[in-house]
């Protein structure tokens, strides 16, 4: 069982459809690959992590308190290992502190539409000289499916707040959840979320690829087909395949023949097993199956958009923050696999059912600021 968020695209009116065109330098002002800049792998040392305490009833309705509780659990888990910044609205500052705690946590007040920090936040890049930059991909609500007038400003806000210069506004529209990199020149992306008229009309895959390579310091992109229109993200890669380290990938494999993800994940696995990275290495691919019998709750009951999958974890300093779904067999299998693949890091499994009810996971609601030399 593994599905993604669909209901929220109908849960609120569309707003803020225009891009923040005045933010950031133009494309011609910066080329990451040519300047030696790169987007680090998530597993590299981090200065801090981020979450957005932005759930609102206009979108989440009765699930809102549960989502806030789940964000609090994620915050406490992260703060046990490294500093965390929680973005929140002014009128929810006290509630955010109540849920997320004070140990190792900093609060920053800003405008928010929702909780999806991975998609709305800056993609930070670093230079060989130890400088910090950032790229923004003009978040448009996954193709104008949800309000985003505040969230589209978040990447530029983060870049300024944390001294990332330059901040580059890419010519592309996209989201951080659609990007997976190994930090050594290889990326994995889904065509469905990038080569899509609801974000980048008229763009060919080759043109999209060149822009992503340029801004993120990539030499090769492995393209997975994904699938359009089945969830609000059009099949972000962070629900399907993740780099553990250069040359090693963990991929979702849905064994349920009645799930639309069954054929999608099989096709992805075949592509990954035949793929090589930017340095010519054949990928070592590990697969993990989603829970087949997740616990019954008001979040999962009769909810086809419940995102039950183990790929959407967050790598931080010393730990893997991962979900559990009350399926003893698959929860344990995921724990063992992640523990094996990430020696030296503790695997912390959390109940995030309320967030999964909206079609997302831990990786979707987090982001990170990489350390620089």
C-alpha positions in Angstrom: 0.0 0.0 0.0 1.6 3.3 -1.0 -0.3 6.3 -2.2 0.3 10.1 -2.2 -1.6 13.2 -1.4 -4.5 14.0 -3.6 -7.1 15.5 -1.3 -5.4 18.7 -0.4 -5.4 19.9 -4.0 -9.1 20.3 -3.6 -9.2 21.5 0.0 -8.3 25.1 -0.5 -8.7 27.8 -3.1 -5.9 28.5 -5.4 -3.9 31.7 -4.7 -0.6 33.2 -5.5 -0.2 31.5 -8.9 2.4 33.9 -10.1 6.1 33.3 -9.5 8.1 35.6 -7.3 9.9 36.9 -10.4 11.8 39.6 -8.6 13.5 37.3 -6.2 17.0 36.1 -6.8 19.6 36.5 -9.6 18.7 35.6 -13.2 19.8 32.3 -14.7 22.7 33.9 -16.6 24.2 35.3 -13.4 25.2 31.9 -12.0 26.0 28.4 -13.1 26.6 25.9 -10.3 28.3 23.3 -12.3 30.7 25.7 -14.0 31.6 27.4 -10.8 32.2 24.1 -8.9 29.1 24.6 -6.7 27.1 21.5 -5.8 24.1 20.4 -3.9 25.4 18.2 -1.1 24.0 14.8 -0.3 21.6 14.9 2.7 23.8 12.6 4.6 26.7 15.1 4.7 27.2 17.2 7.9 24.4 19.7 8.5 24.3 22.9 10.4 20.7 22.6 11.2 17.4 21.2 10.0 14.1 23.0 9.2 10.4 22.3 9.6 7.4 24.5 8.8 4.7 24.5 11.5 2.1 25.6 9.0 -0.9 23.2 9.1 -4.1 25.1 8.8 -7.8 24.0 9.0 -8.6 25.4 5.5 -6.4 22.5 4.1 -6.2 19.9 6.9 -9.7 20.3 8.5 -10.1 18.0 11.4 -6.7 16.4 10.9 -5.0 19.7 11.8 -4.3 19.0 15.5 -2.9 15.5 14.6 -0.6 17.0 12.0 0.7 19.5 14.6 1.3 16.7 17.0 3.2 14.8 14.4 5.3 17.8 13.5 6.1 18.1 17.2 7.3 14.5 17.3 9.5 15.0 14.3 10.9 18.2 15.9 11.7 16.6 19.2 13.5 13.7 17.4 15.6 16.0 15.3 16.5 18.3 18.1 17.9 15.3 20.0 20.7 15.2 17.5 21.2 18.7 16.0 19.9 22.3 15.9 16.4 22.8 14.4 14.7 25.9 13.1 10.9 25.9 13.2 9.2 28.4 10.9 5.8 29.4 12.2 3.1 32.1 12.0 3.1 34.9 14.6 -0.2 33.8 16.1 0.9 30.2 16.4 4.3 30.8 17.9 3.2 29.7 21.4 1.5 26.6 20.0 4.6 25.7 18.0 6.8 26.0 21.0 4.3 23.8 23.0 4.4 21.1 20.4 8.1 21.3 19.3 9.8 22.2 22.5 12.7 24.5 23.3 15.8 22.3 23.5 18.0 22.9 20.5 15.1 24.6 18.7 15.0 28.2 17.2 11.7 29.7 16.1 11.4 32.1 13.1 8.1 33.9 12.4 7.2 34.1 8.7 4.2 33.6 6.4 3.2 30.0 5.6 0.5 28.3 3.6 1.3 24.7 4.6 3.8 22.3 6.1 5.8 21.0 3.0 9.2 22.4 3.8 11.0 20.1 1.4 9.1 21.5 -1.5 8.9 25.1 -0.6 12.3 25.7 1.0 15.6 26.6 -0.5 17.9 24.1 -2.2 21.2 25.0 -0.6 24.5 24.5 -2.6 28.1 24.8 -1.5 31.3 25.8 -3.2 34.8 24.3 -3.0 35.9 27.5 -1.2 33.4 26.8 1.6 30.7 29.3 0.5 27.0 28.8 0.8 24.5 29.5 -1.9 20.9 28.6 -2.6 18.6 27.9 -5.5 14.9 28.5 -5.6 12.6 26.7 -8.0 9.6 29.1 -8.0 7.2 26.9 -6.1 3.7 27.1 -7.7 1.7 24.8 -5.6 2.6 21.7 -7.6 1.1 23.1 -10.8 -1.4 25.6 -9.1 -3.2 22.9 -7.2 -3.1 24.6 -3.9 -2.7 28.1 -2.4 1.0 29.1 -2.3 1.3 32.9 -2.2 3.3 32.7 1.1 5.1 29.4 0.5 6.5 30.6 -2.8 8.5 33.3 -0.9 10.1 30.9 1.6 13.1 29.9 -0.4 14.3 33.4 -0.8 13.6 34.2 2.8 15.6 31.2 4.0 18.5 32.1 1.7 18.7 35.7 3.1 18.2 34.5 6.7 21.1 32.0 6.6 23.5 34.0 4.4 23.3 32.0 1.2 24.8 34.2 -1.5 24.1 34.1 -4.2 20.4 33.1 -4.1 19.5 31.9 -7.6 16.0 31.9 -9.0 16.1 29.0 -11.5 14.3 29.2 -14.8 12.4 26.0 -13.8 9.4 25.5 -11.7 9.7 22.6 -9.3 10.1 21.3 -5.8 12.8 20.0 -3.5 10.9 16.7 -3.1 11.5 16.2 -6.8 15.3 16.3 -6.4 17.5 13.5 -5.2 21.3 13.8 -5.4 24.4 11.8 -4.2 26.6 14.9 -3.7 29.1 13.6 -6.3 27.4 14.7 -9.5 24.5 12.2 -9.9 20.8 13.0 -9.5 17.6 11.0 -9.7 14.4 12.7 -10.8 11.0 11.7 -12.1 9.9 13.0 -15.5 6.3 13.3 -14.3 7.2 16.0 -11.8 9.6 18.1 -13.9 8.7 17.5 -17.6 5.2 18.6 -16.9 3.1 21.4 -18.5 1.7 22.4 -15.1 5.1 23.6 -14.1 7.3 23.9 -17.2 5.2 24.2 -20.3 7.1 23.8 -23.5 10.3 22.4 -21.8 11.8 19.3 -23.2 13.4 16.7 -20.9 16.8 17.7 -22.3 16.3 21.3 -21.5 15.0 20.5 -18.0 18.0 18.3 -17.5 20.5 20.9 -18.5 19.0 23.5 -16.1 19.0 21.1 -13.2 22.6 20.1 -13.9 23.6 23.7 -14.2 22.0 24.9 -10.9 22.8 21.8 -8.7 26.2 20.9 -10.0 25.2 17.6 -11.5 26.9 15.6 -14.3 24.3 13.0 -14.8 20.6 12.6 -14.1 18.9 9.2 -13.9 15.3 9.7 -15.1 12.5 7.6 -13.7 9.1 7.9 -15.4 7.0 8.5 -12.3 3.3 9.1 -13.1 1.3 12.2 -13.7 -2.0 13.1 -12.0 -2.2 10.4 -9.4 -1.1 12.6 -6.5 -0.6 16.3 -6.1 3.1 16.2 -6.6 3.0 14.1 -9.8 5.2 11.5 -8.2 8.1 13.1 -6.5 11.3 11.0 -6.5 11.6 11.2 -2.7 8.7 8.7 -2.4 10.4 6.3 -4.9 14.2 6.3 -4.7 16.9 7.7 -2.4 20.7 7.7 -2.5 22.2 6.1 0.6 25.7 7.1 -0.7 27.3 7.4 -4.1 26.5 4.2 -6.0 24.0 2.9 -3.5 20.2 3.5 -3.8 17.1 2.4 -1.8 13.9 2.1 -3.8 10.2 1.6 -3.1 8.7 -1.6 -4.4 4.9 -1.9 -4.0 3.9 -5.6 -4.3 0.2 -4.9 -4.4 -1.1 -5.6 -7.9 -4.2 -3.6 -7.2 -2.1 -0.4 -6.5 -1.3 2.0 -9.3 2.2 2.2 -7.8 2.8 -1.5 -8.5 3.8 -1.1 -12.1 5.4 2.3 -11.4 7.8 1.0 -8.8 8.6 -2.1 -10.8 9.6 0.1 -13.8 11.7 2.3 -11.5 13.5 -0.7 -10.0 14.4 -2.0 -13.5 15.8 1.3 -14.6 17.8 1.8 -11.4 19.3 -1.7 -11.6 20.6 -1.0 -15.1 21.7 2.5 -14.4 25.2 3.9 -13.8 26.1 7.0 -11.9 28.2 10.0 -13.1 31.4 8.1 -12.4 30.3 5.0 -14.4 29.5 2.8 -11.4 26.6 0.4 -11.7 24.1 1.2 -8.9 23.7 -1.2 -5.9 19.9 -1.1 -5.4 18.1 -2.2 -2.3 14.3 -2.4 -2.3 11.8 -1.9 0.5 8.1 -2.7 0.5 5.5 -0.5 2.0 3.3 -1.7 4.9 0.6 -4.1 3.8 -1.5 -3.8 7.0 -1.0 -0.3 8.5 -2.7 0.4 11.8 -6.3 1.4 11.6 -6.9 5.0 12.5 -9.1 7.9 11.5 -6.1 9.1 9.4 -5.8 5.9 7.4 -9.4 4.6 7.4 -11.0 4.8 4.0 -8.3 7.2 2.9 -6.8 6.2 -0.5 -4.3 9.0 -0.2 -2.7 7.7 2.9 1.1 7.7 2.1 2.3 4.5 3.6 5.9 4.1 2.6 9.4 3.9 4.1 11.4 5.8 1.5 10.4 9.2 2.8 12.9 9.3 5.7 15.1 12.2 6.7 18.9 11.8 7.2 20.5 14.0 9.9 23.7 14.1 11.9 23.8 10.8 13.7 20.3 9.5 12.9 17.7 8.5 10.4 14.2 9.9 11.2 11.8 7.4 9.7 8.2 6.4 9.8 6.4 3.4 11.3 2.9 2.4 10.4 1.9 -0.3 12.9 2.7 -3.2 10.6 5.1 -5.1 12.7 6.6 -7.1 9.9 7.3 -4.3 7.4 8.2 -1.8 10.1 10.9 -4.1 11.4 12.1 -4.9 7.9 12.5 -1.2 7.2 14.3 -0.6 10.5 16.7 -3.4 9.8 17.5 -2.3 6.3 18.0 1.3 7.3 20.2 0.3 10.2 22.3 -1.8 7.9 22.6 0.9 5.1 23.3 3.7 7.6 25.8 2.3 10.1 26.8 4.8 12.7 23.3 6.4 12.6 20.4 5.5 14.9 17.1 4.8 13.2 14.3 6.6 15.0 10.9 5.5 13.9 7.9 7.8 14.5 4.1 7.6 14.1 3.4 10.3 11.5 0.0 9.0 10.4 -1.6 12.4 10.4 0.9 13.7 7.9 0.6 10.5 5.8 -3.1 11.2 5.7 -2.3 14.2 3.5 -0.1 12.1 1.3 3.3 13.1 2.6 6.0 11.9 5.0 8.9 13.0 7.1 11.2 14.0 4.2 8.4 16.1 2.8 8.1 18.2 5.9 11.8 18.7 6.6 14.8 20.5 5.0 18.4 21.0 5.9 21.2 23.6 5.9 24.5 21.9 4.9 27.7 22.6 6.7 30.4 24.4 4.8 34.2 24.1 5.2 
